[in-house]
Amino acid sequence: MATVRRVRRIIRKIDPWTTLKVSALVWAVLAVALVLGTVIFWSVLDRAGIPDRITEFMVEITLIEEGTQPFGNVEQFFRALVFGAVVWWVAMTGATVLGAVIYNLVSDVVGGLEIVVLEETYNPTVAPMSPPVLHPPADYRNGPPEEHADIPTQEHEALEPTGSESRT
């Protein structure tokens, strides 16, 4: 059976080095997901012919001249996308570490962030144990054998220490 109790905990410090490692990993995964998502989204748009329709519409309303291709240099767009993702990764990692440092400075003044959590402890129910049943060896069922009979002992007088051996 489990018992649950409410426990107050106070977060007083966030380690900046650990924050750097964890946030760098998290923001790197998000940056890669952003780049891959954009590449997949662009390939779906390109196969559907959306960039060509947008170009035709822009020529039709005389926003651009005939023959120009605003979406023609896709390779340069993806290079800029990767560069932007790297800059975003570095900036967000730095902002996260800066946030941890600022939290540490503020928590020194105000004492930290107090949270209440539920702590669950498992108390197994133990079935009552029956007393063990002891069976004497087969030789003792009819009493102890003769070779195990009580041996008479002799008592000797204790020796008292002499004067040089006595400790006072």
Backbone bond lengths (Angstrom), bond angles and torsions (degrees), N, CA, C in turn:
res aa  C-N    CA-C-N  psi(-1)  N-CA   C-N-CA  omega(-1)  CA-C   N-CA-C  phi
1 M - - - 1.440 - - 1.528 107.85 -
2 A 1.291 117.26 138.67 1.461 121.85 -178.03 1.521 109.79 -103.59
3 T 1.310 114.85 142.29 1.461 120.04 173.90 1.520 108.07 -113.25
4 V 1.317 115.31 141.79 1.459 121.18 -177.77 1.521 108.06 -118.69
5 R 1.324 115.01 134.82 1.460 118.85 176.13 1.521 108.90 -137.75
6 R 1.326 115.28 152.09 1.465 121.18 179.25 1.521 108.35 -87.63
7 V 1.327 115.62 131.38 1.458 121.03 -177.43 1.520 108.35 -128.25
8 R 1.324 116.52 135.44 1.467 121.03 176.21 1.525 108.74 -91.92
9 R 1.307 115.76 131.33 1.463 122.11 177.01 1.522 107.77 -124.60
10 I 1.327 116.47 149.22 1.465 121.25 179.30 1.524 108.33 -122.26
11 I 1.334 115.44 125.64 1.464 121.42 176.38 1.522 106.59 -92.71
12 R 1.321 116.33 109.22 1.457 120.98 -175.20 1.527 113.10 -99.94
13 K 1.329 118.27 -26.93 1.461 119.92 -174.62 1.521 109.67 -148.69
14 I 1.324 115.26 143.92 1.460 122.51 172.77 1.522 106.02 -120.20
15 D 1.319 116.84 123.23 1.458 121.36 -176.71 1.534 109.99 -70.34
16 P 1.343 118.29 119.92 1.470 119.96 -178.29 1.529 113.37 -63.62
17 W 1.330 117.91 -35.54 1.471 120.00 -178.77 1.535 110.17 -66.55
18 T 1.309 117.13 -43.06 1.462 120.73 176.86 1.524 110.38 -65.74
19 T 1.323 116.11 -39.21 1.462 120.10 176.97 1.519 110.70 -61.07
20 L 1.337 117.01 -41.09 1.468 120.95 178.54 1.523 110.41 -61.48
21 K 1.331 117.30 -47.62 1.462 120.20 -177.32 1.528 111.75 -64.53
22 V 1.316 116.15 -46.75 1.469 119.35 -177.16 1.525 111.08 -69.14
23 S 1.335 116.64 -45.13 1.466 118.63 -177.98 1.527 111.46 -68.38
24 A 1.333 117.98 -35.01 1.466 119.37 176.71 1.524 110.38 -61.56
25 L 1.316 116.46 -41.38 1.462 119.87 178.76 1.531 111.31 -66.64
26 V 1.319 116.72 -46.11 1.470 120.37 -178.29 1.525 110.96 -63.75
27 W 1.343 116.90 -47.30 1.468 119.41 -178.30 1.525 111.56 -69.32
28 A 1.336 118.48 -30.39 1.467 120.22 176.17 1.526 110.45 -66.30
29 V 1.323 116.35 -42.80 1.471 119.58 178.00 1.524 110.21 -62.92
30 L 1.327 116.85 -41.85 1.467 119.52 178.60 1.527 111.98 -66.72
31 A 1.338 117.95 -36.57 1.466 120.53 178.25 1.526 110.69 -65.99
32 V 1.327 116.70 -42.66 1.468 119.95 177.84 1.529 109.84 -64.45
33 A 1.323 117.15 -40.35 1.465 120.26 177.87 1.525 110.91 -63.69
34 L 1.332 117.10 -38.52 1.464 120.91 177.82 1.527 110.95 -63.37
35 V 1.326 116.81 -45.17 1.470 120.23 -179.82 1.528 110.13 -65.41
36 L 1.326 117.01 -46.93 1.465 119.15 -179.41 1.528 111.73 -65.00
37 G 1.312 116.93 -39.29 1.462 120.02 177.17 1.515 112.04 -62.95
38 T 1.332 116.51 -40.77 1.466 120.07 178.81 1.525 110.95 -66.90
39 V 1.333 117.32 -40.65 1.471 120.69 178.57 1.527 110.13 -63.07
40 I 1.310 117.43 -44.46 1.467 120.37 179.31 1.527 110.54 -65.23
41 F 1.328 116.36 -43.86 1.464 120.33 179.07 1.526 110.74 -61.85
42 W 1.334 117.48 -42.51 1.461 120.69 179.89 1.525 110.97 -65.78
43 S 1.327 117.60 -39.98 1.466 118.81 -179.59 1.533 110.91 -66.57
44 V 1.332 117.24 -35.52 1.469 119.81 176.62 1.527 110.00 -66.69
45 L 1.344 116.99 -44.18 1.467 120.15 178.19 1.521 111.50 -62.61
46 D 1.337 116.72 -41.70 1.464 120.76 -177.81 1.527 110.71 -66.18
47 R 1.319 117.94 -41.21 1.467 120.67 178.85 1.527 111.48 -67.67
48 A 1.325 116.68 -28.89 1.467 119.86 178.28 1.526 111.39 -81.44
49 G 1.333 118.67 -9.47 1.455 122.33 178.60 1.514 114.31 80.56
50 I 1.299 118.30 18.27 1.467 122.30 -177.89 1.532 111.69 -65.28
51 P 1.350 120.99 -44.30 1.473 118.63 179.68 1.532 112.72 -60.59
52 D 1.339 117.39 -37.53 1.466 119.78 178.54 1.531 110.89 -66.75
53 R 1.311 117.65 -38.74 1.464 120.74 177.86 1.524 110.98 -65.87
54 I 1.325 116.44 -40.09 1.471 119.56 178.21 1.521 109.95 -64.72
55 T 1.347 117.33 -40.72 1.468 120.55 178.21 1.525 110.34 -63.34
56 E 1.320 117.97 -44.97 1.466 120.99 178.37 1.524 110.99 -61.03
57 F 1.319 117.15 -41.14 1.460 120.67 178.90 1.524 110.83 -64.83
58 M 1.327 117.32 -40.15 1.465 120.54 -179.72 1.532 110.82 -67.27
59 V 1.340 117.59 -35.34 1.467 120.69 176.09 1.522 109.42 -69.47
60 E 1.296 117.34 -39.17 1.455 122.03 -177.83 1.525 112.10 -63.84
61 I 1.314 117.56 -38.87 1.466 119.52 179.42 1.528 111.05 -92.33
62 T 1.319 116.17 14.04 1.476 125.52 177.17 1.532 112.59 57.01
63 L 1.292 115.81 37.03 1.457 120.08 174.60 1.523 110.16 -82.17
64 I 1.343 116.54 -33.62 1.465 121.54 174.48 1.519 107.83 -131.77
65 E 1.341 114.85 163.72 1.470 119.96 -179.49 1.518 110.01 -83.90
66 E 1.332 113.88 158.92 1.459 121.10 178.39 1.525 109.05 -62.65
67 G 1.336 117.45 136.06 1.463 121.82 176.68 1.523 114.31 96.10
68 T 1.315 118.89 -15.22 1.471 119.31 177.62 1.523 109.23 -82.01
69 Q 1.305 114.97 145.85 1.464 121.47 -178.93 1.535 109.67 -120.27
70 P 1.338 118.91 95.86 1.467 119.44 179.93 1.532 112.62 -67.72
71 F 1.330 116.98 -24.11 1.465 120.35 179.80 1.522 111.37 -108.38
72 G 1.319 116.91 19.65 1.458 121.03 -176.08 1.514 113.69 -75.93
73 N 1.326 118.82 -31.04 1.455 121.58 -176.48 1.533 109.57 -99.87
74 V 1.319 116.15 71.61 1.463 121.88 -177.10 1.522 110.79 -70.03
75 E 1.325 116.82 -33.62 1.467 120.61 -179.36 1.528 110.99 -61.82
76 Q 1.323 116.38 -41.79 1.464 119.67 178.35 1.534 110.31 -67.00
77 F 1.319 116.61 -36.60 1.464 120.06 177.23 1.533 110.92 -61.78
78 F 1.328 117.34 -42.96 1.465 119.99 -179.47 1.524 111.77 -70.34
79 R 1.316 118.06 -33.38 1.476 120.13 174.19 1.521 110.15 -62.65
80 A 1.339 115.69 -44.49 1.468 119.52 178.15 1.528 110.40 -64.82
81 L 1.318 116.97 -35.93 1.461 120.86 177.87 1.528 111.21 -63.42
82 V 1.324 117.82 -45.20 1.469 121.26 179.17 1.523 110.24 -65.83
83 F 1.329 117.11 -42.84 1.468 120.11 177.91 1.529 110.33 -61.41
84 G 1.325 116.77 -44.13 1.467 120.48 178.06 1.525 111.94 -62.49
85 A 1.338 117.00 -37.07 1.465 120.14 178.65 1.526 111.22 -67.02
86 V 1.335 117.33 -38.34 1.470 120.54 177.94 1.525 110.37 -67.20
87 V 1.332 116.72 -43.50 1.469 120.20 177.99 1.528 109.88 -62.70
88 W 1.322 116.95 -42.24 1.462 121.40 178.35 1.524 110.86 -62.10
89 W 1.349 117.20 -41.39 1.463 122.39 179.42 1.525 110.76 -61.31
90 V 1.331 116.49 -47.86 1.470 120.37 -179.74 1.529 110.58 -65.07
91 A 1.332 116.61 -44.11 1.468 119.99 -177.96 1.527 111.37 -64.74
92 M 1.309 117.83 -43.26 1.460 120.16 -178.43 1.526 111.81 -71.02
93 T 1.337 117.47 -35.32 1.464 119.88 175.49 1.521 110.13 -63.96
94 G 1.327 116.49 -44.75 1.465 120.14 177.49 1.514 112.14 -62.97
95 A 1.328 117.23 -40.23 1.464 120.27 179.32 1.528 111.25 -65.90
96 T 1.316 117.04 -36.78 1.462 120.18 178.77 1.527 111.08 -67.06
97 V 1.332 117.02 -43.65 1.470 120.38 178.38 1.525 109.86 -65.71
98 L 1.320 116.75 -40.70 1.464 120.05 177.28 1.532 110.34 -61.60
99 G 1.311 117.15 -39.61 1.461 120.57 176.21 1.523 112.12 -62.09
100 A 1.338 117.33 -38.71 1.473 120.37 177.92 1.522 111.05 -66.54
101 V 1.340 116.81 -40.67 1.468 120.33 179.04 1.527 110.20 -65.54
102 I 1.325 116.99 -43.35 1.469 120.17 178.66 1.524 110.14 -63.95
103 Y 1.329 117.74 -39.70 1.465 120.30 176.95 1.529 110.52 -60.47
104 N 1.339 117.32 -42.87 1.465 120.20 179.50 1.520 111.11 -61.83
105 L 1.330 117.09 -40.57 1.465 119.89 179.29 1.528 111.27 -66.85
106 V 1.319 116.75 -42.44 1.461 120.22 -179.22 1.532 110.75 -70.64
107 S 1.325 117.73 -37.50 1.467 119.63 -178.41 1.522 111.75 -68.90
108 D 1.338 118.07 -24.07 1.462 119.95 173.10 1.521 110.61 -64.54
109 V 1.327 116.37 -32.53 1.462 120.54 -178.27 1.533 111.12 -82.82
110 V 1.336 117.26 -46.67 1.462 120.26 -173.15 1.523 113.52 -96.98
111 G 1.306 118.87 -10.40 1.462 121.09 175.09 1.508 115.95 99.14
112 G 1.297 119.40 -0.89 1.456 120.54 177.02 1.514 112.94 106.04
113 L 1.306 114.84 -176.92 1.456 122.90 -178.10 1.522 108.34 -107.52
114 E 1.329 115.84 122.36 1.464 120.49 -178.79 1.516 109.35 -95.27
115 I 1.325 115.53 127.81 1.458 120.68 177.35 1.525 108.37 -124.85
116 V 1.314 116.23 153.94 1.460 121.97 176.95 1.522 107.01 -112.38
117 V 1.322 115.37 124.25 1.460 120.57 179.92 1.521 108.82 -121.30
118 L 1.307 115.46 158.10 1.455 121.17 174.94 1.516 107.82 -96.34
119 E 1.317 115.76 123.29 1.457 121.16 -179.48 1.518 107.81 -105.65
120 E 1.307 115.83 123.92 1.449 120.87 -177.34 1.520 108.95 -107.65
121 T 1.316 116.55 126.81 1.463 121.28 176.85 1.514 108.08 -117.10
122 Y 1.280 115.51 138.81 1.458 121.82 -177.34 1.520 108.78 -97.47
123 N 1.313 116.11 118.91 1.459 122.47 177.31 1.524 107.85 -114.28
124 P 1.320 117.55 99.17 1.464 118.17 -178.12 1.528 110.50 -69.43
125 T 1.306 115.39 140.30 1.456 119.19 176.68 1.516 107.90 -82.54
126 V 1.317 115.64 128.12 1.456 121.05 -177.60 1.523 108.08 -102.56
127 A 1.302 115.81 125.69 1.458 120.22 178.05 1.524 108.51 -70.38
128 P 1.335 117.30 142.35 1.462 118.44 179.51 1.524 109.88 -62.98
129 M 1.307 114.37 135.28 1.460 119.53 -177.57 1.523 109.38 -88.67
130 S 1.307 115.35 138.62 1.461 119.38 174.83 1.526 108.00 -81.28
131 P 1.318 117.28 149.13 1.466 118.43 -179.63 1.522 109.83 -64.40
132 P 1.319 116.40 145.03 1.464 118.65 -178.16 1.533 110.62 -67.56
133 V 1.298 115.35 146.48 1.460 121.47 177.45 1.517 107.16 -94.57
134 L 1.322 115.48 119.88 1.458 120.25 -179.10 1.525 109.01 -102.55
135 H 1.284 115.65 126.50 1.463 121.25 176.80 1.517 107.54 -110.55
136 P 1.317 117.24 125.96 1.462 117.93 177.18 1.522 109.62 -69.50
137 P 1.322 116.52 156.90 1.467 118.60 177.43 1.528 110.33 -59.54
138 A 1.290 116.12 159.69 1.463 121.62 -176.26 1.524 111.65 -58.50
139 D 1.336 118.17 -32.55 1.458 120.85 -177.59 1.523 111.67 -68.73
140 Y 1.310 118.86 -24.79 1.457 122.10 -174.08 1.527 113.16 -95.42
141 R 1.296 119.46 0.15 1.459 120.31 -177.59 1.534 111.54 -67.41
142 N 1.293 115.59 -29.56 1.467 119.73 178.40 1.522 110.86 -105.49
143 G 1.327 116.41 21.70 1.458 120.06 -177.97 1.523 109.56 103.10
144 P 1.358 117.42 165.12 1.460 118.88 -178.63 1.527 111.30 -69.51
145 P 1.312 117.31 147.34 1.465 119.69 177.42 1.537 110.14 -67.44
146 E 1.320 115.51 163.36 1.462 120.41 -175.67 1.518 112.81 -64.39
147 E 1.322 118.13 -33.73 1.473 118.97 -179.02 1.527 112.28 -70.08
148 H 1.332 117.20 -13.10 1.460 120.31 178.15 1.517 111.76 -103.12
149 A 1.294 116.70 16.74 1.462 120.39 -179.31 1.514 109.58 -67.51
150 D 1.315 115.48 159.24 1.462 119.89 -179.54 1.524 110.22 -62.94
151 I 1.300 115.70 133.23 1.461 122.16 177.41 1.517 107.18 -95.70
152 P 1.331 118.20 128.72 1.464 118.77 179.52 1.523 110.81 -66.25
153 T 1.292 115.98 142.48 1.465 121.36 179.13 1.512 109.11 -113.03
154 Q 1.326 115.22 157.93 1.452 120.90 178.25 1.502 108.20 -113.25
155 E 1.307 115.69 139.76 1.452 119.73 178.25 1.509 108.49 -101.03
156 H 1.340 115.72 139.36 1.460 121.54 178.43 1.506 108.35 -118.78
157 E 1.312 114.35 154.13 1.444 121.22 179.93 1.523 109.18 -73.86
158 A 1.344 116.78 139.71 1.458 120.85 179.34 1.513 109.24 -74.78
159 L 1.305 116.80 140.75 1.458 121.72 179.65 1.514 109.10 -88.63
160 E 1.318 115.94 131.92 1.455 121.39 177.21 1.514 108.58 -87.01
161 P 1.355 117.57 142.30 1.467 119.03 178.48 1.523 110.31 -68.27
162 T 1.324 115.91 147.87 1.465 121.74 178.22 1.511 109.20 -80.35
163 G 1.330 117.72 177.31 1.460 122.67 -175.35 1.510 114.13 -59.20
164 S 1.347 118.26 -40.84 1.462 119.56 -177.89 1.523 111.53 -74.95
165 E 1.312 116.71 -22.84 1.458 119.71 -178.05 1.520 112.51 -93.44
166 S 1.349 116.09 -11.10 1.460 117.54 -176.57 1.521 110.91 -75.77
167 R 1.283 114.11 147.56 1.470 119.90 -179.94 1.512 107.84 -116.81
168 T 1.304 116.76 118.48 1.448 119.72 178.83 1.485 111.80 -121.86
